[in-house]
């Protein structure tokens, strides 16, 4: 039975475990029978009877949805006793209980100010809430259900393209270990720019959550929202709220999905014959004799393959990798409750097997989350949340990164994987020792990849996470009307453990020669001796614990047209991790006041007294502040009653935040370390420990600060069909902590204290726009989001070069510096007339560089900015179509204005390395006089293989990121109330000027796993 078959059996066995749970208590039926449903044909109107178009009407927990037409009418099937929800912008939600007797001819919705209903609540840190109408901040929201359309092992990979202001930059990595960089509003500080993630009120990782757990993800971008969380939030906050039960509702849902993942693009390398031919050419270029004879070239041309003993020709990628790998996901949800108690229980499973054919790695993860809300007394509520994650990995005793590095570096003719020699095999078989075949190798690569995967041992990993939240919510209105208090504690524990067995299989090199009779013979020499480990050992272990405490006293009161909200909050956070020399410990005491007048004028201000243990006691606290205002213009007389503008709001905010997340430990103290020993006495026979100073501390080190300003506009237009928001932001990050080593000569020794010196500005524009409309039975929603950002380094640690173009100051922190290439030298006259290049030997067919300072030398002082590594613009584009039970969802993503250096082993063919197909583009006077790449060489090619515009390429791309085609069967049976079938695709198409490798992750497939294209299918059942 193959590993993939075993994976499928395990997956379906897991699904079968779920089904009895959800079916428990149902009456036993010989087969599922259709249940008679009520056809609801009605209209949605306002309080005056005017029809409301585009109102969303849903039942069965949102799995069955339709929209009202131009006359407000809709038709929907629902089960007797079920609940139908009607929602429309600017109106209170309407809940209908479907009775046997039928429904009303129309339902009138109660008008209320736009964006102030219960579904327009926005969550801020520490359990504070506001509404989309009254907020002065820019907050983007992503519904948890939307993330389910993207099958992936990590939740963070599903966020790309879904929210304005958020840039998700994917990485290459191990199976299930390729967490992306999450950047909010561009590069704010020039390094360590990532946002923090908060899950249910405290900083927690979100990568390993499953979408079924998520109620909503919010992106907090402005000072007025971030200041509440304290000293780690200045780069932006991704706030995750998990699902909780709702009173008088019940949701039971099971979902299962299975599919396959394939590489989008993989590197292509030369076979043995082409490699040997071009290697001879490289030697010729270096003035050396050919290495391979015509007989050997013909042998490689007619090779029997990877295990040809004399002329191996190994396609490493084809031999060791599968074309696809399986992916599987399942979840089970129980949500519900009454007026006193609400509960939510979510169980999830995610798993995949890797691409390697031999000792295929696996990654399986189980998630369990439970949230409970309980009314203890009419004025006291208790709430709790518990979550557990178990992750299990299994692989050969070699990382996937090491596997791919070998695939892209071991030459096709380097060695046969298996040597056909029984005598060598028997040499390695001792008493009680398993016999293994003789393995080939080379002096350059003695570690046979086949042997390493098959006989090199294995490793097993286990990751455990436990998260707990416990709190009380107290109403104090009997003391002071509108007064309430809330407090909760969080305890988290994270552990990882790996065990394994590391073995080294024996390998042999071959030496072929002609005997006296002129016949070829071979001798073998040992490259590696066999090492056997008798038992498994612990290979790694880490542990991390966090403690959080939040207290909040809230006051809210509305008198006539005046609305006042006040919060006094205190937050404490502590993290202890193995290998971390100083715990992370910070606090935040904040006062937030918000005032609303006539539902159209809003003011908000927050003062926060932040604390951090990363600074000396005298500088340990910092007073941050933020303030903002909003004006709902659509409530003014000059816009009221407008047929075009339904809602229009202007908003602005400003603030200064402290930041300590990038501050290293104990920078305010001198730091020493043990630096070996020093010999003394006669013949230096006595040694004493030697202690050296590592860091000169700076007790005056102060906080890094962020001054932030933003102004924006948002609104609804054309009868709520068009929704938009645009924000301009401007941030100055100053007092950035860094060493000023460039201000001192090398004789100083490098012992330079850290100071508050760096300064970076960042500004840009972000926005989102969408249009939705129903045409007959077709509902269409389309839109997009974008961010444009550009930062500039104002002060940094660098030498004040006389050549201004060499300086980082005045340029973006993502500036790529390199030499300006002017093509290749095409003849000797060009070589002789050009400025002397100082990097190494060069001649015809090598890269020529511009002498920018005209000093007759091309050296390190001729480097300038040639590109930038971070996209100037990030785009997301979404289309949703619904027709009867059918649904289609499309997501496209794009990065524009970004460059990448083509400098990995796929593009750089030189020395004794492997050659990719790009070597066919090399220049050669006879074989390829029109070649565009440098000539081949067996040296290190120092002149050619340095950062320059020659290797720079535009890495802008557009990707068809996600597609989902679904069908919802609106027919209830005795087995289930609703059925939803779907097929999903990810990374289906990418358009870019880079065509060989994936432009988003150039090292994918070269140094680790490639970007994967997914095709899955599944079903979701509601009970």
N, C-alpha and C positions, 0 to 999 in steps of 0.2 A: 504493500500500500504506500503510495507516494505521500510526501509531506503535505502537498496541496490537498490531497484527498482527506488526509487526517484533519487538516484545518477546517475543511468543509463539514466533516462529521462533527467536530467540536462545536462549530458555529450553530448548526441545526439542532444539536443536542441542547445547547443553551436556549435556543428559541423554544424548543419543546418544554423546557423547564418553566418558561414564562407563561405559556398558554394555559396550563392547568390553574395557575394562580388567578389569572384574570377571568377564567371560566368558572371558578369555584362558586358554588351556590346557585348556578344556573340549572334549570330543570333539564334533565337528560333528554336529548332529542335524537331520534334516529338520523335526522339530517337537518341542516339549517333551513328554516322556513321563513319566507318573507313576512314581515309584520306590516299590517295595514297602517299607512301613514296618512296624516292630515295634509291636504293641499291648502296652503295659505296663499290666498290671492287678495291683496289689500293695497292700500296706498299710505304713503308717508306724507304728512302735512305739518305745517307750523300751527301755532295756536289760532291763527286766523283762517285756517283751512287752505292756505296756499300750498301747492305741491312742493315737496323737497326732492330735488334730483340728486343722484350720486350718493344717497344715504346707503350705508353698508348694513345689510341684513344677514345675520348669521345664526346658525344653530349647530348642535353637536360639537360644542367647544371650538367653534370656528372652522371645523373641517368642511362644512357646507356654507358657502357664502354667495350672495348675489347683491346686486345694486339696484336702487330704484331708478326708473326711467325718467324722461323729461316731465311726465305727468305725475311723478311720484309713485307709480305703481310698481309692484313686484310680485313674483310668484315663487313659492318655496315649499318644499316638502319637509315635514317635521313629524316626529313621533308624538303621539298623545302623551301629555304630561311633561314633555320636554320644554326647554326654555329657548326663546328666540330673542336675540339682542338686536336692537336698531340703534345705529350710531350715525351722527351727522355733525359736522363742524358747526359750532355755535349753538348746539342744543344738548340738553341733558339726555343721557342714554335712556332708552326705553326697553324694559324687560317684559316680555309677553310669555305667559304660561299657556301652553297649547292645551286646550281642553277638548273633550270629545264633541262638544257642541259647536265647535268652529271658532272663527275669529271675527273681529269687527271689520267693517268695510274700509275703515281708515284709522290711522293712529297719529295723534297729534303729539309732537315733541315740544317740550317746554324750552323756550328760548333762554339762553344765558350768554354772557359775554364769550366771544370766541376764545378758544384755547384756555378755558378755565374749568373744564369739566374734570371728572375723576381720571379719565384716560390721558389728560394733559399734564399730569403730575410729573415733575422732574425731580430726580433724586440728587442730592448734594452729599458731600462727605458727612460722616458722623450721624447719619439718620435724619438730617435736615431735608425738608422738601420745599419746593416752590412750584409754580405753575409756568407753563410755556408763555402765558400772557404776561405775568408779572415779573419774570426774570429779566435782569439787566445783563445777563451773561449770554455767551454763545455756547450752547450745549447741543451736540448732535446725538441722536438716539438711533440705536439699531435694535429691532425686535429680535428676541431670541429665536423665534420660529424661522426667521430668514436665514440664520446661520446653519440650519439643518440641511439646506440645499447643497452644501459644499462638503463632500466626504473627505475627511483628512484625519490624521492621527492627532493633530494639535489644533486646539480651538483658535489660537491666535492666527493661524494661517487662513482662517475663514473671514477675517476682517477686511482684507484688502478691497479697496474700491467702494466701500459701503458707507463711508461717513466723510463729510467735508472736514478738511483740516488734518486728517489722519493719513500718514504715509506708512505703508507696511512694506518693508524691504525684505524679501525672502533670502534665505541663506541655504547653503548646502550643509549636509550633516548626515549622521547615522539615521537608520530607520527610526522614525518617530522622534528624532532629536535635532530637528532643524528649525528651532524657534526663530521667527523673524524679528527684525528690529522694528519697534513701534515708535514712530516719531510724530509728535503733534506740533503743527505749525512750523515745520522746518527746523533747521539747525540753530538752536538758540544760544549755544555756548561754545561750539567748536570742539566737541568731544564729550562722550558720555551724555548724549542728548536724549536718551530714551525716556519714555513716560513710565510712570508707575501704574500698577494695576491694583485695584481695590476690589475685593470680593466680600460682599455683605458687611461693609463697614470697616474693614481693616486690610492693610496691605498684604496681599496673598498672590501667589502665582495663579494665572488663569489658563496656562497652556493645556493642562491635563483635564480640564472640565469637559463635559460633553454638552452639545447644544441643547439637549432635552432638559438640562438643569436650569437653563438661562431664561429668565423673564425678560431682561433688557440689559443692553450695554450702552453706556453713555460716555461721551467724550467731553471732558471738562477742559476748556481752553483759556478762559479768562481769569484774571486775578481775583475777581469777586467770588468765583466758585472754588478756585484752587487754594485760596488762603486759609480755608477752613481746615484743611488737612495738615497744614504745617510745613516743616522745613524740607520735606522730600518731594513736594508737589509742583515746584516751579516749572518743570519741564512738561507738565500736563498730566492729567489723570484719566485713566480708563476705568470707569466705575461699573462693576458687574453686580447686578441684583439677581439672585436666584429665585426660583418660583416658590410662591407661598399659596396656601389654600384660600379660597374665597367663601364667604358665608352663603349658604343655601345653593351651592353648586357642587357638582360632582364630575370629575374627569378621571376616566380610566382609559389609558391608551397604551398600546404596545406597537413598537415599530421595529422592523428588521430590514437590513440592507446588505447586499453582497455584490461584489464586483471585482474588477481587475484594474491594476495600475501599470502603466507603461511609460517608458522614458519619452519625453518630448523630443529631445535631441541628444545624440551621443557622439563622442569624437570618433573619427575614423583614422586608423593608422595603416601604414604600409605593410604589405606582406614581405616575406623573406627576400624574394627575388628583387623587388623594387628597392627595398632597403639596402641590400648588398650593392646594387648597381649605383645608387646615389651615394653610398658610403665610399665607394671607389672614386666617385667624382669629387667628393669632399677631400679625399687624400690627394688627388691630383691638384686640386686648388691649393693645397698646402705644400706642394712640391714633393709629395711622397709617392712611392710606387703603389699600384693597386693592391688591396688586401685580399680580395677574392679573385680567384682565377676564373677563366671561362668555364672550366669543368664544374667548379663550385656554383657559378651562376646558373648553369644549366641544371645542376642538381636541385637548387632552390626552385627553379621554374617548374620542375617536375616532382616536387616534394610530395610525399605521401601524407603530410599533415603535421600536427603538433608532436607526434611521437615517432616521426622519421628519425632513425638513429643517427644518420649521417647529415641529413639536410632538413632539420626541423623547420616547419613553417607554421607558427602558432598564431591563430586569431584569438588573442587572450579574451577579448570581450565575448566572442561567440562561444568559446570553450567554457568559460566560468560563469556567465550570466544568462539568466532566463530572459525571454522577451517580455514577460509580464509577471506581476506578483499579485496575490489575492488580497482583498481588503474586505473587512466585515465590521458591521456595527449593529447594535440592537439596544433598545431602551424600553423601559416600563415606567409608567407614570400613574400615580394615585394622588389626586388632589380633590379637596372638598372641605366640608364642614358646615356647621350651623352658626347661629348668632353668637354662641359662646366659644366654640372651639373650631379652629381651622387647621388643616394639616396638609402637608405635601411630602410625598415620598417618591424619589426618582432613582431608578437603578439603571446603570448604563454599562455597556461593554463596547470596546473598540479594539480591533486587532488587525494585524497584517503580518505577512511573511515576506522576507526580503527577496532580492534579485539573485543572490548567489545560488548556484546550482548545488554546490557542495557545502554541507553543514549550513543549510539555509537558516539565516537568523529569523527569529520571531519576536514580536512585540505585542503583548496582550495587556489590556488594562481594564479594571473593573471599578466603577464609580458607584457610590451610594450616598445619597443626600436626603436628609429629613429635616423639615422645618415645621415647627408647631407654634401656634398662637392660642393662648388660653385666657379666658376671662376669669380671674380669681374672684373679684368683686366688681360691681358696676364701675368703680373708679380705678381698679388695678388690673392690669393685664400683664401676663408673663409670656415671654417668647424664648424660643430656643432653636438652635440649628446645629446639627451634627453632620459631618461629612467624612467619608473615608475613601481613600484611593489606594488600590493595590495594582502595581505595575510589575510585570514579569517579562524579562528579556532572556533570550538564549542565542548563542552564536558560537562560532569557532573562536579560538583564542587569538584572534587578530581582529582589529577594528575594521569596519567597512572603509574608513578613510585609508587605512594601510592597504586594503585589498585594491581599491581603485587607484591608489598611487602606484602599486605594482602593475596593474593592468596598463597604465599609461606610461610606464617606464621600462618594463622588461621587453627586450627586443624579440621580434618574432623568430629569429634564428639563434637565440641565445643558448638554448638547451632543450633537449626533449624532456617532457614532463616525467616520463617513466622510461628507465633504461631496461632494455630487454636482455637481462643477464641474470640467470638463476644463481650463478656463483656469487655474485654480489648480494643477491637477496638472502642467500643462506648465511653469508658472513654476519648479517645483522640479527639473526635469530638465535638468541641464547635460550637457556633453560628458563621457562616461564615468561619469555618475552615474545610478544606477538610479532610474527613475521610480516614485514611490509616490503613492497617492491623497491628496487633501487631507483633512486630519484636523481634526475639530472640537475645540473646547476652550472654556474659560470663564475669566474673570478670576480666579475663585476656584480653578479647577483647570485651568491651561493644559496640563498634562501628560496627554495623551490616553492612557488605559490600553490601548486597542487598539493604538495606534501604538507605545507603549512595549514591548508584548509582541511585536508583529509586526516592527517595524522598529528597535527600540532596541538591537539588538546581542545578544550571548550571552556566557555565561561557562562555563568548564569547570574543574572542580576535581579534584584528585587527592590522596588521603591514603595515605601509606605508613607501615606500622609493621613493625618487625622486633624480635623478642624472642629472646634467647638465654640459656640456663641450662646451666652445665657444673659437674659436681661429682663428688666421690669419697665413698664410704662404706666405712669401714675397720673391720673387726672386730679388737679387741685382746684377745680372750678368752684368747689364749695367754700374755698378760702378766698380766692380772687378769681373772678370770672375770666376764663381764657388761659389760666395758668396750668402748666403741665410739666412733668419731669420724666426723664428717661435715662436709663443707665444700662450698660451691658459690658460684660467681660468676654474676652476671646482668648482661647488657648489653642495653639497649633503645634504640631510636632511632625517633623519630616525626617525620614531615615532612608538611606540607600545602602545596600549591601551587595557585594558581588563575590562570588567564589568561582574557582575554576581549576583547571589542570593545564599546565604549560609544558609542552614537550617539544623537542627539537628532532625532527627526522633526519637521518643521514642523507647527504647528497654528494654526488660525484661530478667532477669535471671530466671531459673527454679530451684526449690528445690523439689526433689522427696522423698517421705517417705511412710512408711507403716502405715495405720490407725489401729485402735483397732481390726478391722476385718481381718487384714492381707492383705488388698488390697492397691495397690499403688495409691497414690494421689500426686498431685503437687500443690505447691504454687508459686506465681510469686512475684518478687521484682524488682522495677524499677532501671535500670542502668543508663539511660539517660532520661532526660525530653525533651519534644518536644520544639524546638525553631524555630519560624517562622519569617522570614524577610519579611517585608511588601513590599519592592520594591528592584529593582536592585541597586547596588552601584558600584562605581568605585573600582576595585580591584588592579589596577596597571597602571602605566604610565611612559614611559621613552622617552627621545628625545636625538638625537645626530645630530650634524651639523659638516660638514667639509668644509674647504676652501683650495683650492690648486692653485698655480700659477707656471707656467713653462715658462721660456724664453730660447731660444737657438739660437745662431749665428753659422752658419755652413759654412765651406769652403771646397770645393772639387774640385780637379783639377787633370787631368792626362796629363802628357807630356811624350810622348814616352813610355818607360817602367816604368816610375815613376808615382805613384798614391799617392796623399796626401789628407788626410781628417782631418779636425780639427773642434772641437765643443767647444764652451764656453756656459755652461748651468747654469741656476740658478733655484732652486726649493724651494718652500716654502709650508709647509703643517701645517694645524692647525685643531685640532679636539676638540670640546666641547661636553661633554656628561653629562647628569643628573647623580648625584651621584659621579661624578669624581672630586676629590678635586683640581686637577691641570690639565689644558688643556694640550693636547699633541701638542707641537709646535716644529718644527725643520726645518732646511734649509740645502741646499747643493749648494755650488758654485764649479763647476768642469770645468777643462780643459782637454779635451781628444784629443790626436793626434794619428793618424794611418797612417802608411806608407807601401806601397806595391811596390815591385820591380820585374818586369818581370813575374808577376802573380804567383810567387812561393816563394818569401820571404816577410814576413809580420812582422811589429813591431807595437806595440800599447802601449800607456802609458796614465794614467789618474792621475791627482792630484785633490783631492776633499777637500774643506774646509767645514767641517760639523759643524752644530750648533744645540744645544739642550737646552731647558729650564729646563731639569732635573738636571742640575748642576749649581753651583754658577757662577756668572758672569765672574770671572777670569778664569774659566775652561770651559766655555760654548762652545768653539770652538776647533776643533781638525783637524789636517791636515792628511788626509788619502791618500794613494796612491796605485796604482796597475800598473803592467807592464807585457807584455807578448810578445811572439814571435811564429811564425809558419813558417814551411818550407815544401813546397809541393815537396816531394822527387820524385814523379812520373814525374815531369818536367825535372829532371836531365837526362843527357845522358845515365847513366847506367840503367835507368828504362824506358826511352821513347821507345815506340814500343813494350813493354812487352805484351805478349798475356795473361799473368796471372794477372798482376797488372794494373788496369785502373786509379786508383787514390790512392795516399798515402800521408798523411800529418802528420807531427809531430808538437806538440804544447806544450807550457809551459807558465805558468804565476805565478806571485807571487804578494802579496800585504799585506798591513796592513789596516784594516778597524776599525772604531770606531763603538760602538754599545750602544744604549740607550733604546731599546724597553723594556728590563726587569728591568730598573731602576725605582724604586718607586718614589713617589712625595716628594719634599721638604726634601730630605735626608740631605741636607746641612744646614738645620736650626733646632734649637730646636723646638720641637713640644709639645704643651700642650693640655689638654682636660678637659672638665667638668666632675668631678668625684663625683657626688652626692652632699650631704650636710653634714655639721658638726653642731651638737647641742651645744648651749652655754646657759649661764645665769641660773637663778634659775629653777630647775627641767628640765633643757635642753629644755625650751619651745621656744627658739629662734634658728633658723637655718640659716646658711650662706652657700652660694655655696662653694664647694671645687674644687680647680683646681690642677691637677697633671701633672707632666711631663711624656710624652709618649716616646719621642725620644730625644737623645742627637745628635745634628746635627754635621756634619763634613764638614766644608767649604772647606777643601782641597780634597774632593772627586773628583776623576778624571774619565776619560772614561774607560769603558770596551773595550778591544781591541782584534782583531782577526788577527793573522798572518797566511796567507794562501798560500799554494803552491800546484800546480798540474802540472802534465805532462801527455800527452795523445797521442794516435795515432788513426787515422781514415782513412777509405779508401773504395774503390770499387775494386772488383776483378772478374775474370772469366767472362769477357764481361758484366760487370755491374750487374751480377746476385747476387753476394755476397756483402753485405754492412756491415761494422763493425765500432765500436768505442770503445776504452778502455781508461780509465783514472785512474791514481793513484792520490790520494789527501792526503794532510797532513795539519792539522790545529792545531794551538795552540791558545786557548782562555785564555787570561791572564788579570790580574787586574779586575777579576770578583768581583762585589760589593756584600759583605755579612757582617754579624756581626761575630765577633770572640768571641762569648759568651763562648765557651768551654775553652778559655784561662783564665777565671776568676772563682773564687769560687761562690757558690750560695749566699754568704753573700753580694756580690757586688750588688745584686738586679736586675740584668738583663738589666740595662740601659747602653748598650754598643753601641757606634756609629758604623755606617757602614763604612767599609774601602775597598780599592782595594786589596783584598787578594787572592781570588780563582784563580785556574789555572787548565785547563783541556786540554788534547791533544786528537785528534781524527784523525784517518787515515783509509784509506781503498781503495778499488778498485771497480769501476763500469764499466759497459759495456753493449753494445747491439750488436746483430748480426742478420742478416736476409738474407734469400735467396728467390729469386723470379724467376720463369721460366714459359714459356708457352710451353705446350705439346699438339699439335693439338689445339683443342678449349678449352682446360682446362688451366686455369692460376692458378698457385700456389704461395702463398707467406707465408712463415713461419719464425718465429724468436723468439727472446726472449731478455729480459734485466735483469740485476741483479745489486745488490749492496751488497758488503761486507764491513762492517765498525766495528771498535772496538775503543772505547775511554778509557781513563785512567784519573782518578782524580789525579792531581799532588799536589795540595794544596787545603785544604778545612778546614772549621771550625769543628774540632773534637778533642777529648781528645787523647793524645799520649799514648794509652794503651801499657803496656809492652808486651801484647800478640799481635803480629803483625797481626794475622789473624782477629782481631776485627776491624781493621782500614779500612776506606773507601779509604784513600790515597793509590795509587798504583793499584786500582781496577776500574772497570767501574762504571760510575755514575748510571747505571741501576742495580748494584749488589743487589741481594736479600740476606739479612742476616737472619740466623735462626739457630736453633739447629740441630745437626746431630742425626737423629733417627736411632736406632738399633733394629727396630721391636718392638714387644710387650713382656712384661713380661709373661712368660708361666707358671711359678710356683713360689712358695714362696721363694725358694732358690735363684732364680735370683734376686728377690726383695731385699733380705737381703744382698746379696753379692755386690750389685751395689752401686756406689756412690750416696749419698743422693741428691734427686731432690727437689728443693726449691719452686716449682711453686704451689703446692697444694697437697692434699691427692692423693695417688696413690697405686696401688697394682697389682695383677694378672689381665691381660687384658688391662693394660694401656701402654702407649708408654714409652720406655726407651731411654735415650739420652746419648750421649758420653760426658765424662768428659775430655774436650780437654786440659785443663791445669793441669790435674792430681792432683787437690787439694782436692779431696774427696767430692767436692760439684759440682752439676750441677746448675749453676746460669747464670746470664746475661753475665758473662765473658767466657762463653762457646759457644758464637754465632760466626759464621763465614759465609763467602759467600758460599751459597749453589746453587745459580743459577743466572740468569739474566733475566730482564723483557723486554728487547728490542731485536728484532731479529738481530742476527749477519748477516744474509743473507736474502734478499728479492728478489723474482723472479717474472717475468711476462713472459708468453708464449702465442704467438698468431699464429693462422693459418687462412688463408683466401683462399678459393677455389671459383673459378668462372668457370661456364660452361654454355655457351650460356646465357640465362637469369637468371640462377640459381646462388645463392651465399650462401656460408656457412662461418660463422665467429665463431671462438672459442677463448676464452681467459681463461687462467689458471693463478692463482696466488698462491704464496707460501711464507711462512715465516719459516725460519730454524734457529735453535740455540736460541730458546726462551723458557722460563719456566714460569709457572704460579702457584700460590698458590691456592689450592682447598679449600678455606676457607670461602665460602659463606654459607648461610643457607641450601643449598642443600646438601653439603658435611658434614657439622658439625651438627650432631644430638645429642643434649644434653638438659638438663634442661627441661623446660616446653614447648619447641619448637615443631614444627611440624617435623615429620620424613619423609625423602625421602626414595626411594627404596634402597639407599646405606646402610640403617640401617640393611638390611638383611645380610650384610657382617660383622656385629659386631662379636666380640669374646664372646663366652659363654661356660663354661666348659661342659655343657650337651647339650644345644640346638644347639650350633655351635662351637665345639672345634677347627675347622680349620679356623675360621674367621680371616680375615686380617685387620679389622678395630677395633678401641678401643671398649671396653665394653661400654654399654649404662649406663647413669647415669642421675638422676634427679637434680643433682647439676650443677654448671657451668663448671664442667670438666676442671678446670684450668690447670691441668697437660697436658692434651691431646690437648687442643684447643689453641695452640700458634704456631707461625710460625716455622716450622721445615721441614726437608727434607721428613718427613713422608707424608706431604700434598703437596709436590712439584711434579709437573708432567711436562713432555716435552710437550709444547704447539705448537710445529712445526706442520704445516699443508700444505696440497695442496688442492686447491679449484677449481672446474670448475666454474669460476666466471660468464662467460657470453657466451651465444650462440645465434646466429641469423641465421635463415634460411630465405632467401628471393627469390622472383622471380620478375624480371623486365619485364614487357610486352612492348616490343618495337613496339607497334602498336598505332599510334596516331588516335584519333577520333575527331569528332567535339566538344566533351566535354573536352578532355584533351589530351595533347601531350604525356604524359608518365604516366605509372601506375607501382607502386612498392608495392608488398604485402610482408608482413613479419610476422614471429612469433619469439618471443624472450624469452629467459630464463635467469634467474640470480640465482646464488648460488645454482646450481643444485646438487652438490655433494661436500662433504668435507671428506678428509682422514686425520686421526690424531689418536694418541694414546689415546686422550681424546674422549670418545665415548658418554657420557651421555649428555653433553652440548656442545654448539658450542665453539671450542677451541679459536676462535678469540675474542669472547665476552662472557666470562663465566657468567656474570651476566644477559645476555639476557634471558628473560623469568623468571628470579628470582627477579630482582630488577626493571626491566622495559621491554620494548618491546624486543622480540627476534630478531635475525638475520632472515630476511625474504627471502624466495624463491619466485621468481616471474615468472609468465607465462603470456605473453601478445601477442596480435596480432593487426595488424593494416595495414593501407594503406597510401601511400604517392602519391599525384597527382601533376603533373607538367602541367602548363597551358601556 
